[in-house]
Amino acid sequence: MRKTFGYHYFQQTHDIVTLMVIFNHSPPQNITKCYIGIEEDAIKNSLKDFRL
């Protein structure tokens, strides 16, 4: 439930700093985005239309 909240909160607000405070995480780029799966989604989206 906590991860789901974080994912949807970030998708709607793009406010990683507030989310970091809510989760009590300190470097926001590493821990919080990884925790809520944002990096995985970004990779999947970037590869979605990639063709050789």
Beta strands, then each sheet from edge to edge (+ up, - down):
end
